[in-house]
Amino acid sequence: MKLKEIYTLLILNILLILVAVPVSAQDLLARQAPIDRRMRAVDTLALKTVIEKESLENPASQLYEDWDNTYAHKQTDLLPDSFRINLKHFCMPTTSRVITSKMGPRWGRVHKGLDVKVYIGDTIRAAFSGKVRIKRYEARGYGKFLVIRHPNGLETIYGHMSDWLVDENETVKAGQPIGLGGNTGRSTGSHLHFETRLCGVALNPALLFDFVNQDVTADYYMFRKSDYETESVAINKTIQLDGAPEITEDAEEKREIAESEVRKYTETRYHKVSAGETLYSIAKRRGVTVDQLCKLNHLTRDIKVRPGQILRYS
């Protein structure tokens, strides 16, 4: 082969290599692109999971200076001038539709929440997902109560319960049973005292929850420091006390008897096992049979229940 032909072939080979390299690189990038997109999606999902986990471990940390189990409520310096509260993914704390006392002046002091008629042993549920900050007994106030902090910025308070079903620092889901209705503390009859607070400031629960219709008032509530007190007073005028401005003791007693008979068969109720209790003693106390307890909780008659165990009995 002549020298000129050899040079020509060599140059052609070099040109082919130079042309092929960018093409191969482009092919590699093209093949890598879907992988990069998938990895970004995985990274985004992982980041979202981490954020959600941190949010549940320390909910609404941007609104609260610390996580403290010593006080029930205290106004913080971080109360914003305005703040949008997400009310989606809620659960009504009770199925009761009867408001027995509004927020506002009462007996020479300010009543900071709503009183909702419940019966001893009725299931109380978490209004939103969150973390239990306080579990305590207060003889001259809330009785047995819970404070739950939620990622949407709210803290909800559940007072006068007969028992707790969760512990401090426990993460709960919206709708999870957290306690049983009662008449403990400074209370004149069985009911749920329900408060909604933002940075320690009491908001009228009626601004957020419509107990009569068992729903929230909207998907979001816009808190404004400048006018929330005026809104709270105005909303009080629209709350219906089950169609009457006042519930007399005689009417209340008659209704309690009638409703209790219906609720025996329609309301889901739970019992927290105490030391020394058995299926037989619990069944006798709750007015059900051992077979009913076993069926509702998927148990056998010879099983030994343990203290703290939660049993459904209706």
Legacy VTK file of the C-alpha trace (Angstrom):
# vtk DataFile Version 3.0
C-alpha trace
ASCII
DATASET POLYDATA
POINTS 314 float
0.000 0.000 0.000
1.298 3.389 -0.889
2.277 5.826 1.801
-0.332 8.328 0.595
-3.117 5.759 0.907
-1.950 4.838 4.404
-2.116 8.489 5.488
-5.571 8.808 3.943
-6.903 5.756 5.795
-5.344 6.961 9.045
-6.933 10.386 8.721
-10.310 8.827 7.903
-10.111 6.591 10.986
-9.242 9.547 13.187
-12.175 11.525 11.788
-14.525 8.609 12.394
-13.334 8.334 15.988
-13.769 12.058 16.558
-17.290 11.936 15.151
-18.233 8.794 17.088
-17.108 10.039 20.504
-19.647 12.915 20.756
-22.373 10.633 19.445
-21.553 8.029 22.096
-21.455 10.726 24.754
-24.835 12.026 23.658
-26.234 8.495 23.686
-24.878 8.020 27.188
-26.437 11.276 28.355
-29.726 10.326 26.735
-29.688 6.968 28.514
-28.691 8.600 31.800
-31.429 11.264 31.716
-34.329 8.977 32.785
-32.144 7.601 35.576
-31.369 11.124 36.773
-35.073 11.981 36.746
-35.877 8.864 38.757
-33.107 9.639 41.246
-34.372 13.200 41.637
-37.859 11.816 42.289
-36.442 9.413 44.869
-34.445 12.221 46.490
-37.548 14.444 46.573
-39.613 11.659 48.144
-36.892 10.943 50.695
-36.652 14.647 51.564
-40.427 14.880 51.888
-40.431 11.853 54.193
-37.722 13.405 56.378
-39.622 16.706 56.555
-42.868 14.938 57.482
-41.076 12.925 60.162
-39.487 16.052 61.645
-42.844 17.831 61.482
-44.473 15.079 63.542
-41.580 14.918 65.996
-41.722 18.676 66.595
-44.916 19.962 64.971
-45.202 23.660 64.066
-41.682 24.317 65.376
-41.584 27.607 63.440
-44.375 28.958 65.685
-43.152 27.672 69.036
-39.863 28.332 70.788
-39.603 24.914 72.404
-41.285 21.626 73.221
-42.252 21.930 76.877
-44.477 19.602 78.884
-44.740 21.883 81.935
-47.489 24.313 80.942
-50.880 23.790 79.321
-50.869 27.078 77.416
-48.752 30.208 77.354
-48.755 32.948 74.741
-45.474 32.943 72.846
-43.557 35.836 71.295
-43.851 34.146 67.899
-47.580 34.830 67.413
-47.747 36.031 63.779
-49.759 39.033 62.610
-51.476 36.671 60.183
-51.331 32.949 59.624
-53.288 30.536 57.413
-54.394 27.446 59.340
-54.936 24.327 57.256
-58.114 22.567 58.406
-57.973 19.702 55.910
-57.541 16.100 57.084
-59.508 16.816 60.266
-61.673 14.626 62.472
-64.443 15.834 64.756
-63.307 15.179 68.343
-66.746 13.798 69.198
-69.874 12.802 67.319
-71.970 14.936 69.677
-73.680 17.924 68.050
-74.795 19.612 71.282
-72.932 22.723 72.486
-73.771 23.355 76.152
-71.525 26.378 76.760
-69.957 28.917 74.403
-66.607 30.664 74.545
-66.722 33.943 76.438
-67.478 35.431 79.891
-68.921 32.896 82.343
-69.176 32.852 86.132
-66.874 35.839 86.528
-64.122 34.496 84.264
-63.508 33.910 80.575
-64.433 30.491 79.216
-61.701 29.791 76.653
-63.355 26.999 74.668
-66.581 25.190 73.857
-68.311 22.647 76.069
-69.722 19.772 74.048
-72.151 17.309 75.589
-70.639 13.825 75.905
-71.242 10.956 78.299
-68.809 9.198 80.576
-66.964 6.620 78.483
-67.678 8.247 75.101
-64.746 8.128 72.693
-62.795 11.367 72.268
-60.642 11.585 69.133
-57.690 13.694 67.968
-58.925 16.566 65.787
-55.773 16.526 63.642
-52.608 14.466 63.455
-49.936 15.677 65.844
-48.022 14.965 69.031
-49.257 14.857 72.630
-47.533 17.632 74.574
-49.428 17.436 77.875
-51.175 14.598 79.695
-52.170 15.672 83.187
-54.790 15.796 85.918
-55.866 19.201 87.227
-58.346 18.895 90.093
-59.521 22.532 90.047
-59.477 23.006 86.315
-59.382 20.734 83.279
-59.533 17.480 85.281
-57.939 14.757 83.171
-56.884 16.565 80.020
-54.620 16.436 76.980
-52.861 19.071 74.893
-51.928 18.065 71.337
-49.742 20.177 69.048
-50.442 19.877 65.328
-48.324 20.611 62.222
-50.920 23.185 61.079
-49.903 25.430 64.008
-52.833 24.713 66.292
-52.821 23.154 69.722
-56.054 21.465 70.799
-57.041 20.870 74.426
-59.436 18.136 75.589
-60.659 18.551 79.171
-62.701 16.762 81.875
-62.093 13.280 80.464
-62.548 10.157 82.586
-59.390 8.524 81.224
-56.537 8.911 78.759
-55.775 6.519 75.918
-52.426 8.063 74.884
-49.262 9.283 76.596
-47.118 12.410 76.548
-44.819 12.728 73.527
-46.851 10.128 71.624
-47.549 10.778 67.950
-51.231 10.478 67.057
-53.264 10.465 63.862
-56.404 12.480 63.146
-59.378 10.448 64.365
-57.332 8.266 66.720
-59.056 7.617 70.083
-57.163 9.665 72.679
-59.461 9.611 75.703
-62.865 8.896 77.197
-65.577 11.416 78.011
-65.947 12.283 81.666
-66.750 14.725 84.444
-63.389 15.260 86.147
-61.947 18.510 87.488
-63.986 21.723 87.717
-67.053 20.357 86.005
-70.778 20.270 86.780
-71.699 17.425 84.419
-70.163 15.086 81.886
-68.936 16.997 78.843
-65.878 17.663 76.686
-64.178 21.011 77.125
-62.538 21.665 73.749
-60.064 24.466 73.036
-58.175 25.538 69.925
-55.087 27.696 70.448
-52.461 29.297 68.224
-49.182 30.161 69.987
-51.080 30.011 73.279
-53.848 32.383 72.167
-57.329 30.897 72.491
-59.309 30.932 69.255
-63.012 30.273 69.313
-63.380 26.628 68.178
-66.603 27.676 66.437
-64.453 29.620 63.945
-62.971 26.306 62.846
-65.405 23.506 63.768
-69.116 23.229 63.068
-70.281 20.663 65.618
-73.925 20.832 64.535
-73.000 19.752 60.983
-69.973 17.672 62.067
-67.603 19.467 59.729
-64.970 22.193 59.614
-66.084 25.669 58.588
-63.703 25.734 55.577
-60.518 24.128 54.259
-58.498 27.010 55.719
-58.916 29.640 58.407
-56.997 32.904 58.105
-55.901 34.103 61.535
-55.324 37.850 61.870
-54.090 39.189 65.171
-55.868 42.489 64.589
-59.410 41.120 64.458
-59.534 37.589 65.919
-61.180 38.792 69.168
-63.949 40.550 67.216
-64.488 37.424 65.112
-64.684 35.244 68.217
-67.389 37.450 69.756
-69.362 37.616 66.503
-69.317 33.864 65.942
-70.701 33.258 69.444
-73.961 34.892 68.390
-74.453 32.295 65.662
-73.825 29.150 67.735
-76.981 27.124 68.258
-77.367 25.260 71.526
-79.228 22.384 69.882
-81.988 24.774 68.783
-82.528 26.400 72.191
-80.768 29.228 74.079
-80.726 27.232 77.274
-80.983 23.586 78.316
-82.901 23.020 81.551
-81.871 20.304 83.991
-85.154 18.430 83.553
-84.935 18.474 79.743
-81.287 17.517 79.884
-81.996 14.542 82.150
-84.765 13.245 79.891
-82.618 13.619 76.800
-79.687 11.881 78.486
-81.851 8.848 79.240
-83.195 8.662 75.683
-79.854 9.253 73.990
-77.974 6.850 76.237
-80.245 4.002 75.137
-79.557 4.758 71.470
-75.842 5.260 71.998
-75.480 1.871 73.670
-75.877 0.340 70.228
-74.501 3.024 67.906
-71.449 4.585 69.596
-68.054 2.920 69.498
-66.700 2.884 73.045
-63.443 1.768 74.605
-62.254 0.617 78.019
-58.727 1.014 79.370
-57.788 -2.029 81.438
-56.711 -1.390 85.046
-54.583 -3.670 87.209
-56.521 -6.700 88.454
-59.291 -6.497 85.870
-60.403 -9.497 83.832
-62.649 -9.958 80.831
-65.419 -10.992 83.209
-65.108 -7.944 85.492
-64.905 -5.574 82.509
-67.940 -7.162 80.867
-69.922 -6.811 84.095
-68.850 -3.190 84.565
-69.700 -2.194 80.991
-72.964 -4.119 80.798
-71.902 -6.467 78.011
-71.104 -10.164 77.746
-67.660 -11.728 77.646
-68.498 -13.129 74.219
-69.207 -9.591 72.961
-65.850 -8.382 74.280
-64.051 -11.291 72.649
-65.799 -10.793 69.313
-65.158 -7.023 69.182
-61.472 -7.415 70.101
-60.704 -10.751 68.391
-59.846 -12.433 71.688
-60.448 -15.852 73.266
-62.271 -16.263 76.569
-59.222 -17.605 78.409
-56.884 -14.728 77.504
-55.461 -12.549 80.291
-55.809 -8.835 79.651
-52.969 -6.551 80.697
-53.094 -3.147 82.450
-53.193 -0.293 79.932
-54.702 -2.446 77.177
-57.519 -0.754 75.221
-60.614 -2.871 74.652
-63.608 -1.987 72.544
-66.901 -2.835 74.263
-69.534 -1.383 71.910
LINES 1 315
314 0 1 2 3 4 5 6 7 8 9 10 11 12 13 14 15 16 17 18 19 20 21 22 23 24 25 26 27 28 29 30 31 32 33 34 35 36 37 38 39 40 41 42 43 44 45 46 47 48 49 50 51 52 53 54 55 56 57 58 59 60 61 62 63 64 65 66 67 68 69 70 71 72 73 74 75 76 77 78 79 80 81 82 83 84 85 86 87 88 89 90 91 92 93 94 95 96 97 98 99 100 101 102 103 104 105 106 107 108 109 110 111 112 113 114 115 116 117 118 119 120 121 122 123 124 125 126 127 128 129 130 131 132 133 134 135 136 137 138 139 140 141 142 143 144 145 146 147 148 149 150 151 152 153 154 155 156 157 158 159 160 161 162 163 164 165 166 167 168 169 170 171 172 173 174 175 176 177 178 179 180 181 182 183 184 185 186 187 188 189 190 191 192 193 194 195 196 197 198 199 200 201 202 203 204 205 206 207 208 209 210 211 212 213 214 215 216 217 218 219 220 221 222 223 224 225 226 227 228 229 230 231 232 233 234 235 236 237 238 239 240 241 242 243 244 245 246 247 248 249 250 251 252 253 254 255 256 257 258 259 260 261 262 263 264 265 266 267 268 269 270 271 272 273 274 275 276 277 278 279 280 281 282 283 284 285 286 287 288 289 290 291 292 293 294 295 296 297 298 299 300 301 302 303 304 305 306 307 308 309 310 311 312 313
